[in-house]
Each structure stands twice: as structure tokens, then as C-alpha cells.
Amino acid sequence: MASTLSWGSACCPRPHRVGGGARNEGPRNPIEAGRVMPILAQKKAKKIRKIILKEDVTELGKKGDLLDVKAGYYRNFLLPTGRAQLVTPLLLKEMRIEEERIEAEKQRVKEEAQQLALIFQTVGAFKVKRKGGKGKQIFGTVTAQDLVDIIKAQLNRDVDKRIVTLPEIRETGEYIAELKLHPEVSAVVRLNVYAN
């Protein structure tokens, strides 16, 4: 015996009203009554993870970048290869402390470069002696390495020859060289080249 279940079946009795059921209650179906019950469907939530890169990743970012990536990309690629880790409050605090330390170090290096530039300005001209030729010409040229050696001998300062910008010096006279001590600080040094 097949039975169909409906709202009116015996297993789910309708509630009875107190005061009798003689009154006309209208249609039982909400659609028939003109009321449509909205069906709310939730949009599929995007699963995004906040991460910090441990090393440079092509087309994603550089080491230390704070990024939002999809959970699957993090779970399947970045985490197994050890290129990223999830952001935690402790990790953010450590990153902030590290950034402050790096910023303080950059500031210290800049101040040191400014002091060195001031020293170079107060020294005056460096004297370079070369073997003389005809007239004002000298044998050979004065190179950046020559200037670095003179600075080392006179001021006891180590300077990298790659930061020295020197014009081509083939004659005696006074020349100006530029030392790029820091991306924001450069010093101008005078050279007196004379023949012996």
C-alpha cells in the first residue's frame, strides 16, 4: 500500500486554532496566497590567505612582501616549496621590528656617508705626482685606483674605486672627481696633478 506524504498527512498534523475552525482560512500554499518566500543562497566564499614571502617568487613578489593569495595556490605550491608562510600577529610584529632595524641601519649608513663627504670637502686638494712628458702632458693617466690609494694613504679611509667618477686625466692641472658615497650623498674631491 503506497501512501503519499503531504502537509495534511497524519504524521505532521496542522496546528489547530483555538476558537474553532469554522472560519475561512484561505489557501494554504504561500504561492497561492501571493506571498513568495525568498530563497537566500550564499555566494561561494573566496578563500584567500594572507601570506609573507620567504623568497622572491616570479610574477608574485619579492622576499618579505605581504600578499593575499588564493588558498589553493598557497596550499599546493607556496607552502610545500617553502616560499611563503601564513601571517600571524607575532610574525607581523617581528616584521615591523625588522623593518625598523633596517631603516635605522640605512639612516646610520647615510649619516656616515655625510660625515665622510664633509671630511673630503675640508681636506682640500689631493696631490698626484706623475712622470712628465712634453709640455703639460704626463705619462699614463690618473685612474680611480690612484685616487683610492691616495685617500687611503692620507686619510686612512677605505673607499671602493667603483664609486669614484673621474674625468680622463692625461695632463697636469687641477681636476674634480666625484665620489658617490651613498645613493643620496656624493662628495666632490679636487685633484692637483703635477709632473716631477
Contacts in CASP RR format, 6 or more apart in sequence:
PFRMAT RR
TARGET T0000
AUTHOR 0000-0000-0000
METHOD contacts of the structure
MODEL  1
MASTLSWGSACCPRPHRVGGGARNEGPRNPIEAGRVMPILAQKKAKKIRK
IILKEDVTELGKKGDLLDVKAGYYRNFLLPTGRAQLVTPLLLKEMRIEEE
RIEAEKQRVKEEAQQLALIFQTVGAFKVKRKGGKGKQIFGTVTAQDLVDI
IKAQLNRDVDKRIVTLPEIRETGEYIAELKLHPEVSAVVRLNVYAN
3 9 0 8 1.000
5 11 0 8 1.000
5 12 0 8 1.000
7 14 0 8 1.000
7 28 0 8 1.000
8 14 0 8 1.000
17 23 0 8 1.000
26 33 0 8 1.000
27 33 0 8 1.000
30 36 0 8 1.000
30 37 0 8 1.000
46 70 0 8 1.000
47 70 0 8 1.000
47 71 0 8 1.000
47 72 0 8 1.000
48 68 0 8 1.000
48 69 0 8 1.000
48 70 0 8 1.000
48 71 0 8 1.000
49 68 0 8 1.000
49 69 0 8 1.000
49 70 0 8 1.000
49 71 0 8 1.000
49 74 0 8 1.000
49 86 0 8 1.000
50 66 0 8 1.000
50 67 0 8 1.000
50 68 0 8 1.000
50 86 0 8 1.000
50 87 0 8 1.000
51 66 0 8 1.000
51 67 0 8 1.000
51 68 0 8 1.000
51 69 0 8 1.000
51 74 0 8 1.000
51 78 0 8 1.000
51 84 0 8 1.000
51 85 0 8 1.000
51 86 0 8 1.000
51 87 0 8 1.000
52 64 0 8 1.000
52 65 0 8 1.000
52 66 0 8 1.000
52 67 0 8 1.000
52 84 0 8 1.000
52 85 0 8 1.000
52 86 0 8 1.000
52 87 0 8 1.000
52 91 0 8 1.000
52 95 0 8 1.000
53 60 0 8 1.000
53 61 0 8 1.000
53 62 0 8 1.000
53 63 0 8 1.000
53 64 0 8 1.000
53 65 0 8 1.000
53 67 0 8 1.000
53 83 0 8 1.000
53 84 0 8 1.000
54 63 0 8 1.000
54 64 0 8 1.000
54 82 0 8 1.000
54 83 0 8 1.000
54 84 0 8 1.000
54 85 0 8 1.000
55 63 0 8 1.000
55 82 0 8 1.000
55 83 0 8 1.000
56 62 0 8 1.000
56 63 0 8 1.000
57 78 0 8 1.000
57 83 0 8 1.000
57 84 0 8 1.000
60 67 0 8 1.000
60 69 0 8 1.000
61 67 0 8 1.000
64 95 0 8 1.000
66 87 0 8 1.000
66 95 0 8 1.000
67 84 0 8 1.000
69 78 0 8 1.000
69 84 0 8 1.000
74 84 0 8 1.000
74 86 0 8 1.000
77 83 0 8 1.000
78 84 0 8 1.000
79 85 0 8 1.000
85 91 0 8 1.000
109 182 0 8 1.000
110 182 0 8 1.000
110 184 0 8 1.000
110 185 0 8 1.000
113 181 0 8 1.000
113 182 0 8 1.000
113 185 0 8 1.000
114 182 0 8 1.000
114 185 0 8 1.000
116 157 0 8 1.000
116 181 0 8 1.000
116 187 0 8 1.000
117 179 0 8 1.000
117 181 0 8 1.000
117 185 0 8 1.000
117 186 0 8 1.000
117 187 0 8 1.000
119 155 0 8 1.000
119 157 0 8 1.000
120 179 0 8 1.000
120 187 0 8 1.000
120 188 0 8 1.000
120 189 0 8 1.000
121 187 0 8 1.000
121 188 0 8 1.000
123 154 0 8 1.000
123 155 0 8 1.000
123 189 0 8 1.000
124 190 0 8 1.000
125 174 0 8 1.000
125 190 0 8 1.000
125 191 0 8 1.000
125 192 0 8 1.000
126 147 0 8 1.000
126 150 0 8 1.000
126 151 0 8 1.000
126 154 0 8 1.000
126 189 0 8 1.000
126 190 0 8 1.000
126 191 0 8 1.000
126 192 0 8 1.000
127 150 0 8 1.000
127 192 0 8 1.000
127 194 0 8 1.000
128 142 0 8 1.000
128 146 0 8 1.000
128 147 0 8 1.000
128 150 0 8 1.000
128 191 0 8 1.000
128 192 0 8 1.000
128 193 0 8 1.000
128 194 0 8 1.000
129 194 0 8 1.000
129 195 0 8 1.000
129 196 0 8 1.000
130 138 0 8 1.000
130 139 0 8 1.000
130 140 0 8 1.000
130 142 0 8 1.000
130 172 0 8 1.000
130 193 0 8 1.000
130 194 0 8 1.000
130 195 0 8 1.000
130 196 0 8 1.000
131 138 0 8 1.000
131 139 0 8 1.000
131 195 0 8 1.000
131 196 0 8 1.000
132 138 0 8 1.000
132 139 0 8 1.000
132 172 0 8 1.000
132 195 0 8 1.000
132 196 0 8 1.000
133 139 0 8 1.000
133 195 0 8 1.000
136 171 0 8 1.000
136 172 0 8 1.000
136 173 0 8 1.000
136 195 0 8 1.000
137 170 0 8 1.000
137 171 0 8 1.000
137 172 0 8 1.000
138 169 0 8 1.000
138 170 0 8 1.000
138 171 0 8 1.000
138 172 0 8 1.000
138 193 0 8 1.000
138 195 0 8 1.000
140 170 0 8 1.000
141 168 0 8 1.000
141 169 0 8 1.000
141 170 0 8 1.000
142 166 0 8 1.000
142 169 0 8 1.000
142 175 0 8 1.000
142 191 0 8 1.000
142 193 0 8 1.000
143 161 0 8 1.000
143 166 0 8 1.000
144 161 0 8 1.000
144 162 0 8 1.000
144 164 0 8 1.000
144 166 0 8 1.000
144 177 0 8 1.000
145 161 0 8 1.000
147 161 0 8 1.000
147 164 0 8 1.000
147 166 0 8 1.000
147 177 0 8 1.000
147 189 0 8 1.000
147 191 0 8 1.000
148 159 0 8 1.000
148 160 0 8 1.000
148 161 0 8 1.000
148 164 0 8 1.000
151 157 0 8 1.000
151 159 0 8 1.000
152 158 0 8 1.000
152 159 0 8 1.000
159 179 0 8 1.000
163 179 0 8 1.000
163 180 0 8 1.000
163 181 0 8 1.000
164 177 0 8 1.000
164 178 0 8 1.000
164 179 0 8 1.000
165 177 0 8 1.000
165 178 0 8 1.000
165 179 0 8 1.000
165 180 0 8 1.000
166 175 0 8 1.000
166 177 0 8 1.000
167 175 0 8 1.000
167 176 0 8 1.000
167 177 0 8 1.000
169 175 0 8 1.000
169 191 0 8 1.000
169 193 0 8 1.000
171 193 0 8 1.000
172 193 0 8 1.000
172 194 0 8 1.000
172 195 0 8 1.000
173 192 0 8 1.000
173 193 0 8 1.000
173 194 0 8 1.000
174 190 0 8 1.000
174 191 0 8 1.000
174 192 0 8 1.000
174 193 0 8 1.000
175 190 0 8 1.000
175 191 0 8 1.000
175 193 0 8 1.000
176 188 0 8 1.000
176 189 0 8 1.000
176 190 0 8 1.000
176 191 0 8 1.000
177 188 0 8 1.000
177 189 0 8 1.000
177 190 0 8 1.000
177 191 0 8 1.000
178 186 0 8 1.000
178 187 0 8 1.000
178 188 0 8 1.000
178 189 0 8 1.000
179 186 0 8 1.000
179 187 0 8 1.000
179 188 0 8 1.000
179 189 0 8 1.000
180 186 0 8 1.000
181 187 0 8 1.000
END
